[in-house]
Amino acid sequence: MLWRIIPELPECVTCYGWALRPTSHQEWYSFLAAIPESIVPTMPWPECDEVHVFTDGTCCNPGYPDLRFAAYAVILADPSFLRPAIVLDSGVLPGLRQTSVRAELFAVMRAVRFAACRGLRLMIWSDCQTVVRRLRRIILGAPVRINSPNADLWMHIAADVSHGCFVQITKVAAHQKVCAALSPLEEWAFLHNQFADHAAARANDARDAVFWALLARHANACRQVDEWNSMIHNVQLQVSRKVLRGVHHEAEGEPEVAEPPQPPVWKGLPASPVLPLGAVRWYGQPIVTKIVAWLWNAVSAEQGPVVWVSNAQLYVDYVLQTGHAGPIKKDGWKDSEDFPLHALLQVGFKERTRWFGKVLREILRHADSPESHMICMFASCLVLPWCPLRLVEVDRWFQKFSVTPYRRQSRELARSCCHIDQRVATVKVLSSHHKTVRHTKRYKVVVWSICLFFHVLGIIIPAN
């Protein structure tokens, strides 16, 4: 059938391979856009001023965007078990965007609007972590970005919360059986969450015959168009292969390999360390003083060839040579020496390297490949006369945690942060760095004090 309609197809399809849309495309999305939003439900329990609701959303065909259709449900539950749970609100999801996350969010929006219109305190129980995390930020006053996904629903929720609607939300484990509960609270939560799941599924199935007839036509049209698009793309691929086979490549010698760019001429540093005023103003004099002193000592004491050195290599060398973890950005810029519990933040290695590189902003950066056997990717670099033995030591440190070089911002590089923290916690510093050893001891004392405090409160902590 495709070959018969090829003369009638537009040039954008036959010559450029643009994908066809199904013939029912406009009818399908017009139907979804015309779905009305139901009115706010009434309060079935007039004597209550605080309600607990379980929300859920479901979506059919989530892997095929053109055939998705979703529904939602809001369950009103009584924590005292004096009244049976009821379906407060449920229905199909209106709008062009049909996803499970939007259905979950739409249920939450309906619950918040219900509480705002009836003047109730609302406690939401949801098994969607994305909605829970985002709603908690909005409750704390975070703004809604106008270009973020589902911004229209989030703006409705933010408006109700800002006008005084009291809302709290709790995460419920999804798809848990009641028999798996370990406490009465979990049993109550699992039971009503299952109720919300089933109510949303029933709402998605309880559609009229007009919808199911349209879905059948639309599914057949999508299947037919997918086959045609696949055939068109295969034909274009075969034509391209024949064209490439017909091209006669002239015999040529070995291709010339471009030589790597030579580092600029090193002009040297001033005789005494200079603290950039801009860096001191932003990051503080203690941080800048330590890093500048380390840099001047490395460049002036042991002269080496001028090479490209990445910020990651410089940061590891700084840790190995000084025993400090570098600057920490936590409620402003802090020196890791004055922040003994910085390892508990679990900051990634690339983030620490970025913080460290910001302090070196006054030095010219180059986006070139560093002189390293382990970091085989383009990274922010400095051109410095650096001792080759120190670069070898840094590569050996990386090789302890990876047998292959780091390429394309590998995740393995980010995992090296925990080893940085271990290195800082156990490093034996020379006599000129007694303060670091003192802070290491203070770190252990603080940790054991916290454990003792929890033990007094009756909280058991494994002793490692």
Secondary structure, DSSP 8 states (H G I E B T S, - for coil): -HHHHGGGS-HHHHTT------TTHHHHHHHHHT---------S-TT-SEEEEEEEEEEESTT-GGG-EEEEEEEEE-TTSSS--EEEEEEE--SS---HHHHHHHHHHHHHHHHHHHT-EEEEEES-HHHHHHHHHHHTT----TTSTTHHHHHHHHHHHHTT--EEEEE--TT--GGG-SSHHHHHHHHHHHHHHHHHHHHHH---HHHHHHHHHHHHHHHHHHHHHHHHHHHHHHHHHHHHHH------------------------SS----HHHHHHH-HHHHHHHHHHHHHHHHHS---EEEEEHHHHHHHHHHHH----EEESSSEEEGGG-TTGGGG---HHHHHHHHHHHTTTS-EEEE--S-SSB-S-EEEEEEE--HHHHHHHHHHHHTT-SS-B-SS-HHHHTTHHHHHHHHHH----GGGHHHHHHHHHHHHHHHHHHHHHHHTT------
